[in-house]
């Protein structure tokens, strides 16, 4: 079963903007990265230039509702060349109090805040370390605020589908995405197609998410939004004609390593242990087996690096990857690779290291550890 919602005409003309920086933020389980990725793909298809910055928490599944577990995705898109993901967001979508607390300080004065008031309650205030109610204490006084019970409206949108309350609430990222699509005149077609492909084996989940997406869009069309909140249009960028691809740093690294192995007339052997945010490189390379790429998911960091050293000994282009904590664990084996003069590519995907990870923004401790974190004379080009 799928919902069909008639599109209502905009009540007033859309305001044209040259560029916008949006930050989606919520708990690690709120699907923020998927929301950002879908908005990115749709924005690229609309012809805008863009740059993104996914921001992962350093903790492994920090307690729900805490500031340590906040995940965010920022996109800067516009009608001209975009060179960075932006500094201060124009729009902050905060799906819980912790997300608001962590990210509000970066928002421009007068910026737009979209809140899921269904999560703004005493229990979540305590988890986020809020000493007062941010909806009432003046915290939001210098911003334009849209307060919506997204959780409740999402459950209403998916009630006709065979989903539990927990499964229904997981659709709220798509309800939110639908609203933001309306704000910036974005098409839902590509996201609808993606959902049906992603959940082809569980179609009721696909249709529930599509219903939530449509409901969020319809809310923007029909609701009485605050007077200072309008709808906007960002014209396509004047880009050189040709075929374009949405590329992440992970994709570029995977393709570069594969091209290098092909040019060297050898195979690529990637040995690593999963760790956020480095795991995505394993996922990307695993799809390139037809280019003589071998991927091995090891049982720990030490097994990952020593397996890669073995691959180097056999003549392969050997690669291992990790983040700050893993660099510490790989240290002894790196010394072995240097001592035996075996070429080894070590990719350190920075997060708030240096050792066990910090619940903060990406910073330079990982880099310092990569430069200096070995015993004795161990020259490594970085």
N, C-alpha and C positions, 0 to 999 in steps of 0.2 A: 504494500500500500504506500502511496506517495501523496504528498500534499501539493496542491496547485494553488498558488497565491497570485491574484491579479495585481499587476503593477499599477500603482497610483501615480499620477503626474506630480512632479515636484511643485510645492506650493509657491515657491519663489525661485528666481533664477539662481543657478549655481555661481559661486564666486570663483574666478579664475586665479590660480596660484602658480608661481614658478616652481616651487619645490616644497616638500613637506618631510619632516622627520617624525616617524611614529615609533613608539616603543610599546610592545605588548609584554605584560609582566603578570606572573601568577605563580602558583606552586609548581613544583617539578612534575606533578601528575596532571596538570591542567591542559596539556597539549599546546603550550605556548610556541614551541619550536615548529610544530606542524602549522599552526595558525600563521606564523611569520613566513614560513616557506610557501604556503599557498598564496598569501598576499603578494609575495615576491614574484612568483610565477605569473600571476594574473597581471601584475604591474608591468612586467617585462613584455607580456603579450600586448599590452595597451600601448607600447612604444616608448615608455619612459626610460630614461637612464636611471641606474640605481646602484646602491652599495648597501650591504647588510652587515650586522654584527650580532651573531647569536651569543648569548651570555649564559653559560651553564654554572650551576652551583658546584663548588669544589667537593662538598660532602656527598657521600653515597646515601641517597634517600634520607635527607635530614627530616626531622619530624614535620608532619604536615602542618602548615600554617605558621611556621617559624621563618624568621628572616634568613636563616642559613639555607633554607631550601628554595629560595626565590629564583625562578628562571625567567630570562627575558630575551626578547628578540627585537632588535632595532633595525629599521629600514629608512634610508634617506633616498627619496625618489623625486624626479623633477623633469622639467621640460628642457633642461640644458645639461651639460656634462656634469655628472656627479663623481667626485673623486674620493669621498670618504663617507662613512656611515653616519656622519653628523656628530655634533657635540651635545647640545641641549635639545631634547625632543620638543616638538610643537604639540604633540598629542601623547598622552600616557593612558593606556588601557590597563587598569589594575583590577585583577580578579579576586584579590583578598587584601586585608589590612597590611600584611607583611609586604606584599608587592608595592603597595602605596608608600609605606614607610621607607623602604629601601630606595625607591626610584624618584620620589616626589622632588627631592632636592635638585635633581638634574633638569627638571621641567622649566621651560621658559616662563617668565612672569606673563600672566594672561593666557598661558597655554590651556589646552583642553584636557580635562580628566574625565574618563569614562569609568564608572565604578560599578561593580556587582554588589549592590547593597545586601543581597542575600547572604553574603559572607561576613558582613560587618556586624558582629555581635560580641558580647562580653567575652565569650570563650576565645574567639580568634584575636581579640584585642590583647588578652593576656598572653597568648602564644607569641604574638608579634612584639610584645614588650611595650605596648601603648599604655600610657598612664591616664589617658583621657580619650574621649570619643572624637576621632579626627573629623567626623562629619558635622560636629557641633562646636568644637573648641576654637574655631578660627583658622585651623591649619590650611584650609582650602580657600581662604578669603581672596587671595590674589590670582585665582585661577577660574576659568570657566568650567563648571562642573555639570556632568550629566549623571544623575543617580538612577540606576535601573536595577531592579531585582532580576538580574539575568538568570540566576539559578531557578527561580520560580517560573519565569517565562519559558525557559528551556524545557522544564518538565511538562509544562502545558503543551509545548509544541510537539513533544514526542509521545504523548499519552496514548495515541492510537496505534503505537507500535509495540511489539512484544519485547520490551526492554524493562529491566529492573530500574528502581530509582537510582541506584549507583551508576548503571550504564547510561541512564538518561542524563544525569548530571555531567557525565563525560562529554556530552555533546555541546556543552556551553561554550567551548572555544569556537565552535562553528556558528553558534548563535551570534557571538561577538563579532566574528569575521563577517557575517552577513550585514551587521550594522555598519561596520567600517567600509565594506564594499559600497553600501548606499551613500555614506558620507562622501566618498571620493569617486562615485560613478563607475564602479568596477563591475564587470560581468561575473556572474556566478557559474557560467557554463563549464569552464575548465575545472573548477573545484568539484562540481557535481559529477563530471566524468571521472575525475580522479577517485572520488569516494566510491563510486560503483565498481571501479577496477580494484581498488584497495581491498574492499570488503565483498568481493565477488562471491565468496563462499559463505558469507553471513549477510545476505542482502537486507535483512531487517535492520541491521546496524547501519548499513549504508543509507537506507531510506530515513532512518531516524536522524542521522546527522544532516542529511539534505533538508529535511523538514525544519530542523533548527536553524540552518543557514538561511532558508527562505523566510522563516519567522523573524529573524534578526533584521533582514533586509526590509521586510514589510513594516516592522516597527519604525524604522527610520522614515519610511514613506508616509506613514499614517499618524504617527504619534505627534503630539504637540511638544516639540523639542523646545528647550529654552530659547528665548529670543535672540541671544547672542551666539547661538550655535546654528550655523547654516549648513548647506551642502556645497561641495567644492568640485572643481575640475582642474586637472593638471594636464595641459596639452602634451602630445607626444614630443619627445626630444628630436631635434634636427640631427639625426645620426646618418652617417654614410650608409648608402644602400648596401644590402648584403645579408647573408645568413648569420644570425646571432645565436649564442648559446648562453644560458644562465650557468655560470661556473662558480663553484665554491673553491676556497683554498685547498680543501681536501681533494676535490676532483682534479685540480691543476697539478697537485703533487703526484697523484696516482698516474695521471697521463704522462707526466714528465719522467717518472721513474721507469715506466713501461717503455717509453720512447728511448730512454738511455740504454736499457737492456737490449732493445732491438738493434740499436746502432752499434753496440759493443759485441753483437753476435753471440749473446749468451742469454740464459734465462734469468728471470727475476724470482728470488725466493724471499718471501716476507714472513718473518717469524715474530709474533708478538702476543702479548697478553692484554685483553681488553681493559681500557681505562678511559674515562671521559676526560677531555674531549678528543682523545687520539683514536678511539675505536672506529670512528667513521672511515679512517683510511683503510683499515682491514676490510670493511664492507665494500668500499669502492674497488679495491684491488681484487677481491674475490670474484668480481664480475668480469675480470679481464683474462680468464684462463685461456681463451683462444689465442692470446699473445704470449704463450709460454710463461705465464705467471703462476707461481705456486704460493698459496697462502697457508700458513700453519698457525692455529690458535693454541698457544702453549698454556700450560697449567699455572704458570706464574711468570714474573718478570725475568727471573734468572734463567729459566728454561727458554724463554723467548730469545734472549740475547745470545746464549750459548748455542742454541740451534742455528741462529743466524751466522755465528762464527764458523760452525761446521759447514754451512752452505758456502761461505766464502772460501773455505779450504778446498772445496770441490770445484771452484771456479765460477760459481754463480755470482750475480750481482746480489749481495746480501743486504737486507734491510730489516731493522727493528724499530719500533716506535713506542713512545710512552709519554707521560707527563711527569711533573716534578718528583713525586714519590718513587716512580719507576726508575728515574735516572739514579737516584740514591741506591736502589737495589741492583742496578746494572753495573755499578762502579767497578767491582772487582773483575768482572768479565771484560769490561772495556780495557782494563790494564792488560789482560791476556791478549786481546786482539792487537793492541799496540806492540806488546813484546814479541808476538809471533809475526808481526808485520802483515796481518791479513786485512784487506780493505773491507770496511764495514760502514754502512750508512745508518746513523742513529738519528731518528726524527723525534724532537722534543716539542710536543704541542703545548704551548705555555698555558698555565693556569696559575692560580694564586699559591704557588709552592711555598718554600722550597722543598719540603720533605713530605709531610703528611697532607698538604693542601690546606688552604685557608678559605673561609667563607667570605671572600672579598673579590674585588675585580681582578682581572688579569694584571699582573705586575712583573717586575724584572727579576725576582729571586730565581725563577727557573733558568733564566739566561745566565745569571752569575754562576749557578751550579753547573750548567753545561760548560762554561768557560774554565772554571777553576776546581770543580768537584772531583778530583782524582788524586791518587797517591803518587808522590815522586814525580819524575820527569815523564809526562804523558802528553806529548804534543798532539792536539786535536784541532783541525781546522773547523771553525764554527761560522 
